[in-house]
């Protein structure tokens, strides 16, 4: 069986406000070096939306109240949320196309936009995926791809180095954790998904990951050296979520 590593690459590190070209160049070089040293290794990268998603969703929510003046509106709040979610999905696809282009011949297969229809096998050493549809984040896509390809771990890279035992934005005494159970983690993040919701790992994905007995490693993606340690199975800085 292939040594498949699944990495959810947060949009906040691909494109915090605009594409971080310095980071991306170093990141893909590290991945290429890891693949060169691991002949049986393959990578699946799932891109998040980041700055572009937030900027366009904010624009939509700014314009939305003014639409009523022109008698333009959605029938329900759910339809409005779905529109915002589609905007976020499209931002993940833009980031994914950029990531795939930067990987060149390592990633010749088109970006996967539906994890349930991902190819059983793919060309090259890296498969790049993006957001699927409203109601699901790129974290959830990573879990679905782990299920499809039989991976037992998802590496979740974001702008959060470790999961804390409380929201550090609300509780200054929140403590970073090396490990946490799915039961305790899900108590913190809840069970519902909202477009643009910012949690270390999204609630819907967390529920499915627990059902599949997956391990999720949450780590700060800006430290390329730390990501390499995770790939190599050596000591790293981050939080391991497992049953």
C-alpha positions in Angstrom: 0.0 0.0 0.0 1.2 3.5 -0.7 2.6 5.6 2.1 0.0 8.4 1.7 0.2 11.5 3.8 -2.8 13.7 3.8 -2.3 17.4 4.6 -5.0 20.0 5.0 -3.2 23.2 4.1 -5.1 26.1 5.6 -5.9 29.0 3.4 -4.6 31.3 6.1 -1.0 30.1 5.3 -1.4 29.8 1.5 -3.0 33.2 1.2 -3.5 35.1 4.4 -4.4 38.3 2.5 -2.8 37.5 -0.9 -0.7 34.5 -2.0 2.4 34.1 0.2 4.9 33.4 -2.5 7.9 33.1 -0.2 6.1 30.5 2.0 4.8 28.6 -1.0 8.2 28.3 -2.7 9.8 26.9 0.5 6.8 24.6 1.2 6.8 22.9 -2.2 10.6 22.5 -2.1 10.3 20.7 1.2 7.6 18.5 -0.1 9.7 17.7 -3.2 12.6 16.8 -1.0 10.5 14.6 1.2 9.2 12.7 -1.8 12.7 12.3 -3.2 13.7 10.6 0.1 10.6 8.5 0.4 10.2 6.5 -2.8 6.9 4.9 -1.6 5.5 8.2 -0.5 2.6 10.1 -2.0 0.9 13.3 -0.8 -2.7 14.5 -0.9 -3.0 18.3 -0.2 -6.3 19.9 0.5 -6.3 23.7 0.2 -8.4 26.0 2.4 -9.9 29.4 1.4 -7.9 31.9 3.6 -7.9 35.6 2.9 -9.7 35.4 -0.4 -12.6 33.5 1.1 -13.0 35.9 4.0 -12.7 39.0 1.8 -15.3 37.9 -0.7 -17.7 36.6 2.0 -17.4 39.9 3.8 -18.2 41.7 0.6 -21.3 39.6 0.1 -22.5 40.2 3.7 -21.9 43.9 3.2 -24.0 44.0 0.1 -26.7 41.6 1.2 -28.7 44.0 3.4 -28.8 46.5 0.5 -30.2 43.9 -1.9 -33.7 44.1 -0.3 -33.9 47.7 -1.5 -33.9 46.4 -5.0 -36.3 43.6 -4.1 -33.5 41.0 -4.4 -33.4 38.5 -1.6 -33.2 34.8 -0.7 -36.2 33.0 0.5 -34.5 31.7 3.7 -31.4 32.3 5.8 -30.2 28.9 4.8 -30.1 30.0 1.2 -28.1 33.0 2.1 -25.7 30.9 4.1 -25.3 28.6 1.1 -24.4 31.5 -1.1 -21.7 32.6 1.3 -20.4 29.0 1.5 -20.2 28.7 -2.3 -18.0 31.8 -2.3 -15.7 30.1 0.3 -15.6 26.9 -1.8 -14.5 28.8 -4.9 -11.7 30.5 -2.9 -10.4 27.1 -1.9 -10.3 26.0 -5.6 -8.3 29.1 -6.6 -5.8 28.3 -3.9 -5.7 24.7 -4.9 -5.0 25.5 -8.5 -2.1 27.8 -7.4 -0.7 25.0 -5.2 -1.0 22.4 -8.0 0.7 24.8 -10.5 3.6 25.4 -8.1 4.1 21.6 -7.8 4.6 21.2 -11.6 5.1 17.6 -12.8 4.7 16.3 -9.3 0.9 17.0 -9.5 -0.3 16.5 -13.1 -3.8 15.3 -12.1 -6.6 18.0 -12.1 -7.6 19.4 -8.8 -10.2 17.2 -7.0 -13.4 19.1 -6.2 -15.5 16.2 -5.1 -13.8 13.8 -2.7 -16.4 11.1 -3.3 -15.3 11.0 -7.0 -11.6 11.2 -6.5 -9.7 8.9 -8.8 -8.8 5.4 -7.4 -5.3 6.1 -8.7 -3.7 9.3 -9.9 -0.8 10.4 -12.0 2.2 11.9 -10.2 3.2 11.9 -6.6 0.9 14.6 -5.3 -2.9 14.9 -5.6 -4.4 18.4 -4.8 -7.9 18.9 -3.7 -10.2 21.8 -2.9 -13.6 22.6 -1.4 -16.6 20.5 -2.4 -19.9 22.1 -1.7 -21.8 24.1 0.9 -22.1 22.6 4.4 -18.6 21.2 4.2 -15.2 22.7 4.9 -11.8 21.7 3.4 -11.2 19.9 6.7 -14.2 17.6 6.0 -12.8 17.0 2.5 -9.5 15.9 4.1 -11.4 13.4 6.3 -13.3 12.0 3.3 -10.1 11.5 1.3 -8.5 9.8 4.3 -11.4 7.4 4.3 -11.2 6.8 0.6 -7.5 6.1 0.5 -7.2 4.3 3.8 -5.1 6.8 5.6 -5.1 6.8 9.4 -3.9 10.4 10.0 -4.7 13.9 8.7 -2.1 16.6 9.2 -4.0 19.9 9.6 -1.8 23.0 9.0 -3.2 26.4 10.0 -2.2 29.5 11.8 -2.8 27.8 15.1 0.3 26.0 16.6 -1.6 24.0 19.2 -5.2 23.4 20.3 -6.0 25.1 23.6 -8.3 23.9 26.4 -10.4 27.0 25.9 -10.7 29.8 23.3 -7.6 31.9 23.8 -9.4 34.9 22.4 -11.9 34.8 25.2 -9.8 33.2 28.0 -6.3 34.5 28.6 -5.6 31.5 30.8 -6.2 29.0 28.0 -3.5 26.3 28.0 -2.1 24.7 24.8 -2.4 20.9 24.6 -0.1 18.2 23.3 -3.0 15.7 23.1 -6.7 15.8 23.4 -9.5 13.1 22.9 -12.1 13.5 20.2 -14.7 13.5 22.9 -13.2 16.5 24.7 -12.3 18.3 21.5 -15.9 18.0 20.1 -17.3 19.4 23.4 -15.3 22.6 22.6 -16.1 23.0 18.9 -19.7 21.9 18.9 -21.6 20.1 16.2 -22.5 22.7 13.6 -20.7 24.3 10.6 -21.1 27.9 9.5 -19.4 29.5 6.5 -16.2 31.1 7.7 -16.3 29.5 11.1 -12.8 29.5 12.6 -12.0 26.4 14.7 -8.8 24.3 14.8 -10.7 21.5 13.0 -14.3 21.9 11.8 -17.1 20.2 13.8 -18.6 18.1 10.9 -15.1 16.8 10.0 -14.4 16.1 13.7 -17.5 14.0 14.1 -16.6 11.9 11.0 -13.0 11.6 12.0 -14.0 10.2 15.4 -16.3 7.7 13.7 -13.4 6.6 11.5 -10.9 6.5 14.5 -8.7 8.9 12.6 -5.8 10.8 14.2 -5.6 14.5 13.4 -2.5 16.5 14.0 -3.1 20.2 14.3 0.1 22.3 13.9 1.2 25.8 12.8 1.8 25.5 9.1 4.1 28.4 8.7 7.0 26.4 10.3 8.1 24.3 7.4 10.7 22.6 9.5 8.0 21.5 11.9 5.8 20.1 9.1 8.8 18.1 7.9 9.2 16.6 11.4 5.5 15.5 11.3 6.0 13.9 7.8 9.2 12.2 9.1 7.5 10.9 12.3 9.9 12.8 14.6 9.1 15.1 17.6 7.0 18.1 16.5 5.1 21.0 18.0 1.4 20.5 17.7 -1.7 18.8 19.1 -2.7 15.3 18.4 -6.4 14.6 18.4 -7.4 10.9 18.7 -9.8 8.5 20.3 
